[in-house]
Amino acid sequence: MSVQAIWNGTVLAESDDTVVVEGNHYFPAESVKSQYFRDSDTHTVCGWKGLASYYTVEVEGAKNPDAAWYYPDPKPEAEQVRDRVAFWKGVDVVEV
């Protein structure tokens, strides 16, 4: 089964190797179409995963600020999300 992340009619990521944590699919970094991602200055802290960093998604001039996040250096108990990206803020994550 493959999973896609779609926003503004565009597939942002697709993989048959996602990891589901707390209901969110984390896509391998290599499955993400980097041309649609811009670094964000936003960071948040999860008590058990660590410091999250964000991307703004941009498709055909439309921006979705902080719609994707990742943990560049997750805590040991969250090692399964290392080098993976998850989505929210209207990005549809669907099985295909």
Secondary structure, DSSP 8 states (H G I E B T S, - for coil): --EEEEETTEEEEEES--EEETTEEEEEGGGB-GGGEEEEEEEEEETTTEEEEEEEEEETTEEEEEEEEE-SS--GGGGGGTTEEEE-TT-EEEE-
